[in-house]
Amino acid sequence: MEAQKVDMFIMANGKFFESHHVAQIRDRLLQLDDSKWVVIQTLQFKDPTTSLIVSLLAGSLGIDRFMIGDTGMGVGKLLTCGGLGIWAIIDWFMIMGATREKNILKLQMYL
Protein backbone atom coordinates (compact mmCIF):
# COMPACT_ATOMS: atom_id res chain seq x y z
CA MET A 1 0.00 0.00 0.00
CA GLU A 2 1.19 3.49 -0.78
CA ALA A 3 2.21 5.53 2.24
CA GLN A 4 0.59 8.65 0.81
CA LYS A 5 -2.83 6.94 0.52
CA VAL A 6 -2.54 5.62 4.06
CA ASP A 7 -1.59 9.02 5.45
CA MET A 8 -4.56 10.63 3.69
CA PHE A 9 -6.86 7.98 5.19
CA ILE A 10 -5.43 8.61 8.67
CA MET A 11 -5.81 12.39 8.32
CA ALA A 12 -9.40 12.08 7.12
CA ASN A 13 -10.47 9.52 9.71
CA GLY A 14 -8.18 10.15 12.68
CA LYS A 15 -10.92 11.61 14.87
CA PHE A 16 -12.80 8.31 14.77
CA PHE A 17 -10.02 6.46 16.63
CA GLU A 18 -8.11 6.81 19.90
CA SER A 19 -4.82 8.59 19.34
CA HIS A 20 -2.76 5.69 20.69
CA HIS A 21 -4.24 3.40 17.99
CA VAL A 22 -3.35 5.62 15.02
CA ALA A 23 0.25 4.40 14.64
CA GLN A 24 -0.88 0.78 14.81
CA ILE A 25 -3.61 1.42 12.22
CA ARG A 26 -1.09 3.08 9.92
CA ASP A 27 1.28 0.11 10.15
CA ARG A 28 -1.52 -2.38 9.44
CA LEU A 29 -2.76 -0.34 6.47
CA LEU A 30 0.74 -0.17 4.98
CA GLN A 31 0.88 -3.99 5.03
CA LEU A 32 -2.53 -4.29 3.39
CA ASP A 33 -2.81 -5.38 -0.23
CA ASP A 34 -4.56 -3.19 -2.78
CA SER A 35 -7.58 -5.48 -3.15
CA LYS A 36 -8.79 -4.69 0.38
CA TRP A 37 -8.09 -0.97 0.08
CA VAL A 38 -11.35 -0.29 -1.78
CA VAL A 39 -13.35 -1.86 1.06
CA ILE A 40 -11.43 0.08 3.71
CA GLN A 41 -12.10 3.37 1.93
CA THR A 42 -15.85 2.75 1.87
CA LEU A 43 -16.16 2.03 5.60
CA GLN A 44 -18.28 4.52 7.49
CA PHE A 45 -17.37 5.18 11.10
CA LYS A 46 -19.50 6.59 13.92
CA ASP A 47 -18.63 10.13 14.97
CA PRO A 48 -17.74 10.32 18.69
CA THR A 49 -18.95 13.92 18.91
CA THR A 50 -22.36 12.96 17.57
CA SER A 51 -22.51 10.13 20.11
CA LEU A 52 -21.78 12.60 22.90
CA ILE A 53 -24.51 14.98 21.75
CA VAL A 54 -27.04 12.14 21.53
CA SER A 55 -25.93 10.94 24.97
CA LEU A 56 -26.45 14.38 26.46
CA LEU A 57 -29.90 14.75 24.91
CA ALA A 58 -31.33 11.22 25.10
CA GLY A 59 -28.83 9.13 27.03
CA SER A 60 -31.32 7.99 29.61
CA LEU A 61 -33.28 6.28 26.83
CA GLY A 62 -30.21 4.34 25.67
CA ILE A 63 -30.30 5.82 22.18
CA ASP A 64 -26.57 6.56 22.34
CA ARG A 65 -25.79 2.89 22.94
CA PHE A 66 -28.17 1.70 20.24
CA MET A 67 -26.49 4.13 17.84
CA ILE A 68 -23.01 2.65 18.33
CA GLY A 69 -24.25 -0.94 18.23
CA ASP A 70 -24.38 -1.79 21.94
CA THR A 71 -27.93 -3.14 21.78
CA GLY A 72 -27.80 -4.92 25.13
CA MET A 73 -26.61 -1.84 26.97
CA GLY A 74 -29.14 0.27 25.10
CA VAL A 75 -31.98 -1.96 26.28
CA GLY A 76 -30.60 -1.87 29.82
CA LYS A 77 -30.49 1.91 29.83
CA LEU A 78 -33.95 2.13 28.31
CA LEU A 79 -35.54 -0.19 30.88
CA THR A 80 -33.84 1.50 33.85
CA CYS A 81 -34.14 5.09 32.61
CA GLY A 82 -30.39 5.32 32.31
CA GLY A 83 -29.81 3.50 35.60
CA LEU A 84 -31.96 6.13 37.32
CA GLY A 85 -29.82 8.78 35.66
CA ILE A 86 -26.50 7.59 37.08
CA TRP A 87 -25.60 5.40 34.12
CA ALA A 88 -26.58 8.19 31.74
CA ILE A 89 -24.25 10.64 33.50
CA ILE A 90 -21.38 8.15 33.48
CA ASP A 91 -21.89 7.66 29.74
CA TRP A 92 -21.46 11.38 29.14
CA PHE A 93 -17.79 10.81 29.98
CA MET A 94 -17.38 7.37 28.41
CA ILE A 95 -19.45 7.38 25.20
CA MET A 96 -16.79 9.00 23.00
CA GLY A 97 -14.24 6.35 23.98
CA ALA A 98 -16.80 3.58 23.48
CA THR A 99 -17.60 4.93 20.01
CA ARG A 100 -13.92 5.02 19.07
CA GLU A 101 -13.47 1.44 20.31
CA LYS A 102 -16.40 0.29 18.15
CA ASN A 103 -14.78 2.04 15.19
CA ILE A 104 -11.46 0.30 15.75
CA LEU A 105 -13.22 -3.08 15.99
CA LYS A 106 -15.02 -2.38 12.73
CA LEU A 107 -11.75 -1.49 11.01
CA GLN A 108 -9.97 -4.56 12.40
CA MET A 109 -12.60 -6.81 10.84
CA TYR A 110 -11.29 -5.78 7.42
CA LEU A 111 -7.56 -5.61 8.16
Backbone as XML, in Angstrom:
<?xml version="1.0"?>
<chain id="A" units="angstrom">
  <residue number="1" name="MET">
    <atom name="N" x="0.844" y="-1.172" z="0.000"/>
    <atom name="CA" x="0.000" y="0.000" z="0.000"/>
    <atom name="C" x="0.892" y="1.238" z="0.000"/>
  </residue>
  <residue number="2" name="GLU">
    <atom name="N" x="0.461" y="2.237" z="-0.708"/>
    <atom name="CA" x="1.192" y="3.490" z="-0.779"/>
    <atom name="C" x="1.077" y="4.252" z="0.526"/>
  </residue>
  <residue number="3" name="ALA">
    <atom name="N" x="2.196" y="4.786" z="0.987"/>
    <atom name="CA" x="2.210" y="5.534" z="2.240"/>
    <atom name="C" x="1.375" y="6.804" z="2.143"/>
  </residue>
  <residue number="4" name="GLN">
    <atom name="N" x="1.358" y="7.411" z="0.983"/>
    <atom name="CA" x="0.594" y="8.650" z="0.811"/>
    <atom name="C" x="-0.908" y="8.395" z="0.967"/>
  </residue>
  <residue number="5" name="LYS">
    <atom name="N" x="-1.414" y="7.294" z="0.392"/>
    <atom name="CA" x="-2.832" y="6.942" z="0.522"/>
    <atom name="C" x="-3.186" y="6.675" z="1.990"/>
  </residue>
  <residue number="6" name="VAL">
    <atom name="N" x="-2.310" y="5.966" z="2.650"/>
    <atom name="CA" x="-2.539" y="5.618" z="4.059"/>
    <atom name="C" x="-2.569" y="6.880" z="4.911"/>
  </residue>
  <residue number="7" name="ASP">
    <atom name="N" x="-1.622" y="7.780" z="4.674"/>
    <atom name="CA" x="-1.588" y="9.021" z="5.453"/>
    <atom name="C" x="-2.834" y="9.870" z="5.213"/>
  </residue>
  <residue number="8" name="MET">
    <atom name="N" x="-3.322" y="9.891" z="3.990"/>
    <atom name="CA" x="-4.561" y="10.629" z="3.689"/>
    <atom name="C" x="-5.744" y="10.008" z="4.431"/>
  </residue>
  <residue number="9" name="PHE">
    <atom name="N" x="-5.794" y="8.679" z="4.465"/>
    <atom name="CA" x="-6.858" y="7.982" z="5.185"/>
    <atom name="C" x="-6.811" y="8.322" z="6.671"/>
  </residue>
  <residue number="10" name="ILE">
    <atom name="N" x="-5.607" y="8.313" z="7.245"/>
    <atom name="CA" x="-5.433" y="8.615" z="8.670"/>
    <atom name="C" x="-5.843" y="10.056" z="8.956"/>
  </residue>
  <residue number="11" name="MET">
    <atom name="N" x="-5.450" y="10.980" z="8.099"/>
    <atom name="CA" x="-5.805" y="12.386" z="8.318"/>
    <atom name="C" x="-7.313" y="12.590" z="8.229"/>
  </residue>
  <residue number="12" name="ALA">
    <atom name="N" x="-7.960" y="11.917" z="7.303"/>
    <atom name="CA" x="-9.396" y="12.081" z="7.118"/>
    <atom name="C" x="-10.216" y="11.393" z="8.205"/>
  </residue>
  <residue number="13" name="ASN">
    <atom name="N" x="-9.689" y="10.321" z="8.763"/>
    <atom name="CA" x="-10.466" y="9.517" z="9.706"/>
    <atom name="C" x="-9.873" y="9.439" z="11.101"/>
  </residue>
  <residue number="14" name="GLY">
    <atom name="N" x="-8.860" y="10.223" z="11.384"/>
    <atom name="CA" x="-8.178" y="10.146" z="12.675"/>
    <atom name="C" x="-9.067" y="10.422" z="13.874"/>
  </residue>
  <residue number="15" name="LYS">
    <atom name="N" x="-10.066" y="11.269" z="13.724"/>
    <atom name="CA" x="-10.923" y="11.612" z="14.866"/>
    <atom name="C" x="-11.817" y="10.454" z="15.291"/>
  </residue>
  <residue number="16" name="PHE">
    <atom name="N" x="-11.950" y="9.452" z="14.449"/>
    <atom name="CA" x="-12.799" y="8.314" z="14.766"/>
    <atom name="C" x="-12.101" y="7.260" z="15.628"/>
  </residue>
  <residue number="17" name="PHE">
    <atom name="N" x="-10.797" y="7.438" z="15.891"/>
    <atom name="CA" x="-10.015" y="6.455" z="16.634"/>
    <atom name="C" x="-9.279" y="7.113" z="17.789"/>
  </residue>
  <residue number="18" name="GLU">
    <atom name="N" x="-8.943" y="6.323" z="18.797"/>
    <atom name="CA" x="-8.113" y="6.810" z="19.902"/>
    <atom name="C" x="-6.728" y="7.125" z="19.347"/>
  </residue>
  <residue number="19" name="SER">
    <atom name="N" x="-6.106" y="8.145" z="19.876"/>
    <atom name="CA" x="-4.818" y="8.593" z="19.341"/>
    <atom name="C" x="-3.728" y="7.530" z="19.478"/>
  </residue>
  <residue number="20" name="HIS">
    <atom name="N" x="-3.787" y="6.712" z="20.526"/>
    <atom name="CA" x="-2.758" y="5.688" z="20.691"/>
    <atom name="C" x="-2.919" y="4.522" z="19.706"/>
  </residue>
  <residue number="21" name="HIS">
    <atom name="N" x="-4.039" y="4.448" z="18.996"/>
    <atom name="CA" x="-4.245" y="3.401" z="17.992"/>
    <atom name="C" x="-3.799" y="3.828" z="16.595"/>
  </residue>
  <residue number="22" name="VAL">
    <atom name="N" x="-3.601" y="5.111" z="16.368"/>
    <atom name="CA" x="-3.354" y="5.618" z="15.021"/>
    <atom name="C" x="-2.077" y="5.031" z="14.415"/>
  </residue>
  <residue number="23" name="ALA">
    <atom name="N" x="-1.005" y="4.956" z="15.170"/>
    <atom name="CA" x="0.249" y="4.402" z="14.636"/>
    <atom name="C" x="0.084" y="2.930" z="14.262"/>
  </residue>
  <residue number="24" name="GLN">
    <atom name="N" x="-0.631" y="2.190" z="15.087"/>
    <atom name="CA" x="-0.883" y="0.777" z="14.808"/>
    <atom name="C" x="-1.752" y="0.621" z="13.551"/>
  </residue>
  <residue number="25" name="ILE">
    <atom name="N" x="-2.756" y="1.465" z="13.410"/>
    <atom name="CA" x="-3.614" y="1.423" z="12.223"/>
    <atom name="C" x="-2.795" y="1.719" z="10.975"/>
  </residue>
  <residue number="26" name="ARG">
    <atom name="N" x="-1.928" y="2.714" z="11.060"/>
    <atom name="CA" x="-1.094" y="3.077" z="9.916"/>
    <atom name="C" x="-0.212" y="1.909" z="9.494"/>
  </residue>
  <residue number="27" name="ASP">
    <atom name="N" x="0.416" y="1.248" z="10.465"/>
    <atom name="CA" x="1.281" y="0.110" z="10.149"/>
    <atom name="C" x="0.499" y="-1.021" z="9.484"/>
  </residue>
  <residue number="28" name="ARG">
    <atom name="N" x="-0.704" y="-1.306" z="10.011"/>
    <atom name="CA" x="-1.522" y="-2.378" z="9.438"/>
    <atom name="C" x="-1.983" y="-2.026" z="8.024"/>
  </residue>
  <residue number="29" name="LEU">
    <atom name="N" x="-2.323" y="-0.758" z="7.795"/>
    <atom name="CA" x="-2.761" y="-0.342" z="6.469"/>
    <atom name="C" x="-1.626" y="-0.399" z="5.455"/>
  </residue>
  <residue number="30" name="LEU">
    <atom name="N" x="-0.404" y="-0.101" z="5.891"/>
    <atom name="CA" x="0.742" y="-0.173" z="4.985"/>
    <atom name="C" x="1.008" y="-1.611" z="4.534"/>
  </residue>
  <residue number="31" name="GLN">
    <atom name="N" x="0.673" y="-2.580" z="5.369"/>
    <atom name="CA" x="0.881" y="-3.985" z="5.027"/>
    <atom name="C" x="-0.257" y="-4.564" z="4.191"/>
  </residue>
  <residue number="32" name="LEU">
    <atom name="N" x="-1.329" y="-3.825" z="4.068"/>
    <atom name="CA" x="-2.531" y="-4.285" z="3.391"/>
    <atom name="C" x="-2.326" y="-4.328" z="1.881"/>
  </residue>
  <residue number="33" name="ASP">
    <atom name="N" x="-2.903" y="-5.335" z="1.229"/>
    <atom name="CA" x="-2.810" y="-5.381" z="-0.227"/>
    <atom name="C" x="-3.903" y="-4.502" z="-0.847"/>
  </residue>
  <residue number="34" name="ASP">
    <atom name="N" x="-3.694" y="-4.154" z="-2.091"/>
    <atom name="CA" x="-4.563" y="-3.190" z="-2.779"/>
    <atom name="C" x="-5.998" y="-3.679" z="-2.937"/>
  </residue>
  <residue number="35" name="SER">
    <atom name="N" x="-6.224" y="-4.976" z="-2.949"/>
    <atom name="CA" x="-7.578" y="-5.482" z="-3.154"/>
    <atom name="C" x="-8.501" y="-5.133" z="-1.986"/>
  </residue>
  <residue number="36" name="LYS">
    <atom name="N" x="-7.974" y="-5.035" z="-0.784"/>
    <atom name="CA" x="-8.786" y="-4.691" z="0.380"/>
    <atom name="C" x="-8.917" y="-3.178" z="0.579"/>
  </residue>
  <residue number="37" name="TRP">
    <atom name="N" x="-8.103" y="-2.424" z="-0.108"/>
    <atom name="CA" x="-8.089" y="-0.974" z="0.078"/>
    <atom name="C" x="-9.427" y="-0.336" z="-0.290"/>
  </residue>
  <residue number="38" name="VAL">
    <atom name="N" x="-10.071" y="-0.835" z="-1.338"/>
    <atom name="CA" x="-11.353" y="-0.292" z="-1.782"/>
    <atom name="C" x="-12.396" y="-0.457" z="-0.672"/>
  </residue>
  <residue number="39" name="VAL">
    <atom name="N" x="-12.401" y="-1.602" z="-0.032"/>
    <atom name="CA" x="-13.352" y="-1.855" z="1.055"/>
    <atom name="C" x="-13.066" y="-0.937" z="2.241"/>
  </residue>
  <residue number="40" name="ILE">
    <atom name="N" x="-11.816" y="-0.766" z="2.576"/>
    <atom name="CA" x="-11.427" y="0.084" z="3.709"/>
    <atom name="C" x="-11.871" y="1.526" z="3.462"/>
  </residue>
  <residue number="41" name="GLN">
    <atom name="N" x="-11.728" y="1.997" z="2.246"/>
    <atom name="CA" x="-12.097" y="3.371" z="1.932"/>
    <atom name="C" x="-13.601" y="3.609" z="2.015"/>
  </residue>
  <residue number="42" name="THR">
    <atom name="N" x="-14.394" y="2.574" z="1.842"/>
    <atom name="CA" x="-15.847" y="2.748" z="1.872"/>
    <atom name="C" x="-16.447" y="2.574" z="3.267"/>
  </residue>
  <residue number="43" name="LEU">
    <atom name="N" x="-15.637" y="2.197" z="4.246"/>
    <atom name="CA" x="-16.160" y="2.031" z="5.604"/>
    <atom name="C" x="-16.643" y="3.364" z="6.161"/>
  </residue>
  <residue number="44" name="GLN">
    <atom name="N" x="-17.755" y="3.328" z="6.850"/>
    <atom name="CA" x="-18.284" y="4.522" z="7.493"/>
    <atom name="C" x="-18.199" y="4.324" z="8.995"/>
  </residue>
  <residue number="45" name="PHE">
    <atom name="N" x="-17.567" y="5.266" z="9.663"/>
    <atom name="CA" x="-17.367" y="5.177" z="11.103"/>
    <atom name="C" x="-18.327" y="6.103" z="11.832"/>
  </residue>
  <residue number="46" name="LYS">
    <atom name="N" x="-18.636" y="5.754" z="13.076"/>
    <atom name="CA" x="-19.504" y="6.586" z="13.916"/>
    <atom name="C" x="-18.696" y="7.755" z="14.466"/>
  </residue>
  <residue number="47" name="ASP">
    <atom name="N" x="-19.296" y="8.921" z="14.488"/>
    <atom name="CA" x="-18.629" y="10.125" z="14.973"/>
    <atom name="C" x="-18.779" y="10.210" z="16.495"/>
  </residue>
  <residue number="48" name="PRO">
    <atom name="N" x="-17.669" y="10.237" z="17.233"/>
    <atom name="CA" x="-17.736" y="10.323" z="18.693"/>
    <atom name="C" x="-18.436" y="11.581" z="19.197"/>
  </residue>
  <residue number="49" name="THR">
    <atom name="N" x="-18.293" y="12.681" z="18.489"/>
    <atom name="CA" x="-18.949" y="13.920" z="18.911"/>
    <atom name="C" x="-20.468" y="13.803" z="18.790"/>
  </residue>
  <residue number="50" name="THR">
    <atom name="N" x="-20.933" y="13.192" z="17.734"/>
    <atom name="CA" x="-22.364" y="12.965" z="17.567"/>
    <atom name="C" x="-22.888" y="12.050" z="18.678"/>
  </residue>
  <residue number="51" name="SER">
    <atom name="N" x="-22.108" y="11.035" z="19.018"/>
    <atom name="CA" x="-22.506" y="10.135" z="20.108"/>
    <atom name="C" x="-22.630" y="10.887" z="21.425"/>
  </residue>
  <residue number="52" name="LEU">
    <atom name="N" x="-21.724" y="11.809" z="21.665"/>
    <atom name="CA" x="-21.784" y="12.600" z="22.895"/>
    <atom name="C" x="-23.029" y="13.480" z="22.910"/>
  </residue>
  <residue number="53" name="ILE">
    <atom name="N" x="-23.330" y="14.119" z="21.811"/>
    <atom name="CA" x="-24.514" y="14.977" z="21.748"/>
    <atom name="C" x="-25.788" y="14.165" z="21.979"/>
  </residue>
  <residue number="54" name="VAL">
    <atom name="N" x="-25.879" y="13.006" z="21.335"/>
    <atom name="CA" x="-27.043" y="12.141" z="21.532"/>
    <atom name="C" x="-27.106" y="11.670" z="22.982"/>
  </residue>
  <residue number="55" name="SER">
    <atom name="N" x="-25.966" y="11.371" z="23.571"/>
    <atom name="CA" x="-25.929" y="10.941" z="24.966"/>
    <atom name="C" x="-26.409" y="12.040" z="25.906"/>
  </residue>
  <residue number="56" name="LEU">
    <atom name="N" x="-26.014" y="13.269" z="25.623"/>
    <atom name="CA" x="-26.454" y="14.383" z="26.459"/>
    <atom name="C" x="-27.959" y="14.621" z="26.344"/>
  </residue>
  <residue number="57" name="LEU">
    <atom name="N" x="-28.496" y="14.448" z="25.149"/>
    <atom name="CA" x="-29.902" y="14.749" z="24.909"/>
    <atom name="C" x="-30.847" y="13.586" z="25.236"/>
  </residue>
  <residue number="58" name="ALA">
    <atom name="N" x="-30.425" y="12.363" z="24.934"/>
    <atom name="CA" x="-31.330" y="11.220" z="25.101"/>
    <atom name="C" x="-30.620" y="10.002" z="25.669"/>
  </residue>
  <residue number="59" name="GLY">
    <atom name="N" x="-29.601" y="10.238" z="26.471"/>
    <atom name="CA" x="-28.833" y="9.130" z="27.026"/>
    <atom name="C" x="-29.606" y="8.249" z="27.975"/>
  </residue>
  <residue number="60" name="SER">
    <atom name="N" x="-30.559" y="8.802" z="28.672"/>
    <atom name="CA" x="-31.321" y="7.990" z="29.614"/>
    <atom name="C" x="-32.241" y="7.006" z="28.902"/>
  </residue>
  <residue number="61" name="LEU">
    <atom name="N" x="-32.473" y="7.213" z="27.613"/>
    <atom name="CA" x="-33.278" y="6.280" z="26.826"/>
    <atom name="C" x="-32.423" y="5.215" z="26.137"/>
  </residue>
  <residue number="62" name="GLY">
    <atom name="N" x="-31.117" y="5.324" z="26.250"/>
    <atom name="CA" x="-30.213" y="4.339" z="25.669"/>
    <atom name="C" x="-29.956" y="4.525" z="24.187"/>
  </residue>
  <residue number="63" name="ILE">
    <atom name="N" x="-30.441" y="5.605" z="23.618"/>
    <atom name="CA" x="-30.297" y="5.822" z="22.176"/>
    <atom name="C" x="-28.826" y="5.890" z="21.777"/>
  </residue>
  <residue number="64" name="ASP">
    <atom name="N" x="-27.996" y="6.472" z="22.642"/>
    <atom name="CA" x="-26.568" y="6.562" z="22.344"/>
    <atom name="C" x="-25.946" y="5.179" z="22.183"/>
  </residue>
  <residue number="65" name="ARG">
    <atom name="N" x="-26.336" y="4.252" z="23.030"/>
    <atom name="CA" x="-25.790" y="2.890" z="22.945"/>
    <atom name="C" x="-26.337" y="2.126" z="21.749"/>
  </residue>
  <residue number="66" name="PHE">
    <atom name="N" x="-27.619" y="2.319" z="21.445"/>
    <atom name="CA" x="-28.172" y="1.699" z="20.240"/>
    <atom name="C" x="-27.434" y="2.211" z="19.007"/>
  </residue>
  <residue number="67" name="MET">
    <atom name="N" x="-27.119" y="3.491" z="18.992"/>
    <atom name="CA" x="-26.490" y="4.129" z="17.844"/>
    <atom name="C" x="-25.111" y="3.542" z="17.538"/>
  </residue>
  <residue number="68" name="ILE">
    <atom name="N" x="-24.352" y="3.192" z="18.581"/>
    <atom name="CA" x="-23.009" y="2.650" z="18.327"/>
    <atom name="C" x="-22.998" y="1.130" z="18.230"/>
  </residue>
  <residue number="69" name="GLY">
    <atom name="N" x="-24.165" y="0.507" z="18.401"/>
    <atom name="CA" x="-24.250" y="-0.938" z="18.229"/>
    <atom name="C" x="-24.248" y="-1.738" z="19.515"/>
  </residue>
  <residue number="70" name="ASP">
    <atom name="N" x="-24.291" y="-1.096" z="20.661"/>
    <atom name="CA" x="-24.379" y="-1.790" z="21.941"/>
    <atom name="C" x="-25.851" y="-1.990" z="22.298"/>
  </residue>
  <residue number="71" name="THR">
    <atom name="N" x="-26.491" y="-2.935" z="21.616"/>
    <atom name="CA" x="-27.927" y="-3.139" z="21.783"/>
    <atom name="C" x="-28.280" y="-3.559" z="23.200"/>
  </residue>
  <residue number="72" name="GLY">
    <atom name="N" x="-27.519" y="-4.454" z="23.772"/>
    <atom name="CA" x="-27.802" y="-4.922" z="25.135"/>
    <atom name="C" x="-27.745" y="-3.789" z="26.147"/>
  </residue>
  <residue number="73" name="MET">
    <atom name="N" x="-26.724" y="-2.967" z="26.051"/>
    <atom name="CA" x="-26.606" y="-1.835" z="26.974"/>
    <atom name="C" x="-27.684" y="-0.794" z="26.707"/>
  </residue>
  <residue number="74" name="GLY">
    <atom name="N" x="-28.070" y="-0.654" z="25.448"/>
    <atom name="CA" x="-29.142" y="0.271" z="25.103"/>
    <atom name="C" x="-30.456" y="-0.156" z="25.725"/>
  </residue>
  <residue number="75" name="VAL">
    <atom name="N" x="-30.755" y="-1.447" z="25.658"/>
    <atom name="CA" x="-31.980" y="-1.964" z="26.278"/>
    <atom name="C" x="-31.916" y="-1.782" z="27.790"/>
  </residue>
  <residue number="76" name="GLY">
    <atom name="N" x="-30.758" y="-2.045" z="28.372"/>
    <atom name="CA" x="-30.597" y="-1.866" z="29.817"/>
    <atom name="C" x="-30.833" y="-0.428" z="30.247"/>
  </residue>
  <residue number="77" name="LYS">
    <atom name="N" x="-30.284" y="0.498" z="29.501"/>
    <atom name="CA" x="-30.488" y="1.914" z="29.829"/>
    <atom name="C" x="-31.935" y="2.328" z="29.612"/>
  </residue>
  <residue number="78" name="LEU">
    <atom name="N" x="-32.552" y="1.793" z="28.588"/>
    <atom name="CA" x="-33.946" y="2.128" z="28.307"/>
    <atom name="C" x="-34.872" y="1.634" z="29.423"/>
  </residue>
  <residue number="79" name="LEU">
    <atom name="N" x="-34.670" y="0.398" z="29.861"/>
    <atom name="CA" x="-35.542" y="-0.188" z="30.885"/>
    <atom name="C" x="-35.324" y="0.410" z="32.273"/>
  </residue>
  <residue number="80" name="THR">
    <atom name="N" x="-34.136" y="0.948" z="32.523"/>
    <atom name="CA" x="-33.836" y="1.499" z="33.853"/>
    <atom name="C" x="-33.775" y="3.018" z="33.858"/>
  </residue>
  <residue number="81" name="CYS">
    <atom name="N" x="-34.220" y="3.630" z="32.758"/>
    <atom name="CA" x="-34.138" y="5.094" z="32.612"/>
    <atom name="C" x="-32.715" y="5.585" z="32.856"/>
  </residue>
  <residue number="82" name="GLY">
    <atom name="N" x="-31.795" y="4.934" z="32.193"/>
    <atom name="CA" x="-30.392" y="5.318" z="32.308"/>
    <atom name="C" x="-29.813" y="4.985" z="33.670"/>
  </residue>
  <residue number="83" name="GLY">
    <atom name="N" x="-30.274" y="3.875" z="34.254"/>
    <atom name="CA" x="-29.805" y="3.503" z="35.597"/>
    <atom name="C" x="-30.175" y="4.580" z="36.602"/>
  </residue>
  <residue number="84" name="LEU">
    <atom name="N" x="-31.438" y="5.042" z="36.485"/>
    <atom name="CA" x="-31.963" y="6.134" z="37.323"/>
    <atom name="C" x="-31.123" y="7.407" z="37.165"/>
  </residue>
  <residue number="85" name="GLY">
    <atom name="N" x="-30.580" y="7.574" z="35.977"/>
    <atom name="CA" x="-29.820" y="8.780" z="35.665"/>
    <atom name="C" x="-28.325" y="8.648" z="35.899"/>
  </residue>
  <residue number="86" name="ILE">
    <atom name="N" x="-27.930" y="7.741" z="36.754"/>
    <atom name="CA" x="-26.502" y="7.592" z="37.082"/>
    <atom name="C" x="-25.727" y="7.051" z="35.885"/>
  </residue>
  <residue number="87" name="TRP">
    <atom name="N" x="-26.248" y="6.007" z="35.268"/>
    <atom name="CA" x="-25.596" y="5.399" z="34.115"/>
    <atom name="C" x="-25.519" y="6.403" z="32.965"/>
  </residue>
  <residue number="88" name="ALA">
    <atom name="N" x="-26.569" y="7.183" z="32.799"/>
    <atom name="CA" x="-26.582" y="8.192" z="31.736"/>
    <atom name="C" x="-25.477" y="9.222" z="31.956"/>
  </residue>
  <residue number="89" name="ILE">
    <atom name="N" x="-25.300" y="9.654" z="33.191"/>
    <atom name="CA" x="-24.253" y="10.642" z="33.498"/>
    <atom name="C" x="-22.869" y="10.046" z="33.273"/>
  </residue>
  <residue number="90" name="ILE">
    <atom name="N" x="-22.676" y="8.813" z="33.684"/>
    <atom name="CA" x="-21.380" y="8.152" z="33.476"/>
    <atom name="C" x="-21.075" y="8.055" z="31.978"/>
  </residue>
  <residue number="91" name="ASP">
    <atom name="N" x="-22.096" y="7.761" z="31.196"/>
    <atom name="CA" x="-21.892" y="7.656" z="29.744"/>
    <atom name="C" x="-21.520" y="8.982" z="29.096"/>
  </residue>
  <residue number="92" name="TRP">
    <atom name="N" x="-21.874" y="10.093" z="29.694"/>
    <atom name="CA" x="-21.464" y="11.381" z="29.138"/>
    <atom name="C" x="-19.943" y="11.456" z="29.040"/>
  </residue>
  <residue number="93" name="PHE">
    <atom name="N" x="-19.255" y="10.788" z="29.960"/>
    <atom name="CA" x="-17.791" y="10.811" z="29.981"/>
    <atom name="C" x="-17.179" y="9.643" z="29.217"/>
  </residue>
  <residue number="94" name="MET">
    <atom name="N" x="-17.936" y="8.584" z="28.997"/>
    <atom name="CA" x="-17.375" y="7.369" z="28.412"/>
    <atom name="C" x="-17.812" y="7.101" z="26.968"/>
  </residue>
  <residue number="95" name="ILE">
    <atom name="N" x="-18.866" y="7.746" z="26.498"/>
    <atom name="CA" x="-19.446" y="7.377" z="25.204"/>
    <atom name="C" x="-18.512" y="7.660" z="24.035"/>
  </residue>
  <residue number="96" name="MET">
    <atom name="N" x="-17.712" y="8.705" z="24.110"/>
    <atom name="CA" x="-16.793" y="8.999" z="23.003"/>
    <atom name="C" x="-15.734" y="7.899" z="22.881"/>
  </residue>
  <residue number="97" name="GLY">
    <atom name="N" x="-15.210" y="7.446" z="24.003"/>
    <atom name="CA" x="-14.240" y="6.354" z="23.981"/>
    <atom name="C" x="-14.857" y="5.051" z="23.494"/>
  </residue>
  <residue number="98" name="ALA">
    <atom name="N" x="-16.101" y="4.789" z="23.924"/>
    <atom name="CA" x="-16.797" y="3.581" z="23.478"/>
    <atom name="C" x="-17.042" y="3.619" z="21.972"/>
  </residue>
  <residue number="99" name="THR">
    <atom name="N" x="-17.378" y="4.777" z="21.458"/>
    <atom name="CA" x="-17.599" y="4.927" z="20.013"/>
    <atom name="C" x="-16.304" y="4.679" z="19.250"/>
  </residue>
  <residue number="100" name="ARG">
    <atom name="N" x="-15.215" y="5.228" z="19.741"/>
    <atom name="CA" x="-13.919" y="5.019" z="19.071"/>
    <atom name="C" x="-13.499" y="3.551" z="19.123"/>
  </residue>
  <residue number="101" name="GLU">
    <atom name="N" x="-13.797" y="2.869" z="20.217"/>
    <atom name="CA" x="-13.474" y="1.440" z="20.314"/>
    <atom name="C" x="-14.295" y="0.623" z="19.320"/>
  </residue>
  <residue number="102" name="LYS">
    <atom name="N" x="-15.562" y="0.970" z="19.153"/>
    <atom name="CA" x="-16.397" y="0.289" z="18.154"/>
    <atom name="C" x="-15.846" y="0.530" z="16.753"/>
  </residue>
  <residue number="103" name="ASN">
    <atom name="N" x="-15.363" y="1.740" z="16.500"/>
    <atom name="CA" x="-14.778" y="2.043" z="15.192"/>
    <atom name="C" x="-13.530" y="1.221" z="14.934"/>
  </residue>
  <residue number="104" name="ILE">
    <atom name="N" x="-12.691" y="1.069" z="15.934"/>
    <atom name="CA" x="-11.460" y="0.299" z="15.751"/>
    <atom name="C" x="-11.793" y="-1.175" z="15.519"/>
  </residue>
  <residue number="105" name="LEU">
    <atom name="N" x="-12.802" y="-1.686" z="16.207"/>
    <atom name="CA" x="-13.218" y="-3.078" z="15.993"/>
    <atom name="C" x="-13.751" y="-3.268" z="14.578"/>
  </residue>
  <residue number="106" name="LYS">
    <atom name="N" x="-14.496" y="-2.308" z="14.092"/>
    <atom name="CA" x="-15.023" y="-2.376" z="12.729"/>
    <atom name="C" x="-13.895" y="-2.392" z="11.701"/>
  </residue>
  <residue number="107" name="LEU">
    <atom name="N" x="-12.893" y="-1.540" z="11.919"/>
    <atom name="CA" x="-11.754" y="-1.489" z="11.005"/>
    <atom name="C" x="-10.946" y="-2.787" z="11.063"/>
  </residue>
  <residue number="108" name="GLN">
    <atom name="N" x="-10.760" y="-3.331" z="12.256"/>
    <atom name="CA" x="-9.970" y="-4.559" z="12.396"/>
    <atom name="C" x="-10.614" y="-5.755" z="11.721"/>
  </residue>
  <residue number="109" name="MET">
    <atom name="N" x="-11.933" y="-5.722" z="11.548"/>
    <atom name="CA" x="-12.596" y="-6.810" z="10.837"/>
    <atom name="C" x="-12.122" y="-6.917" z="9.390"/>
  </residue>
  <residue number="110" name="TYR">
    <atom name="N" x="-11.691" y="-5.799" z="8.831"/>
    <atom name="CA" x="-11.286" y="-5.780" z="7.421"/>
    <atom name="C" x="-9.776" y="-5.761" z="7.225"/>
  </residue>
  <residue number="111" name="LEU">
    <atom name="N" x="-9.019" y="-5.627" z="8.294"/>
    <atom name="CA" x="-7.555" y="-5.606" z="8.161"/>
    <atom name="C" x="-6.967" y="-6.989" z="8.206"/>
  </residue>
</chain>
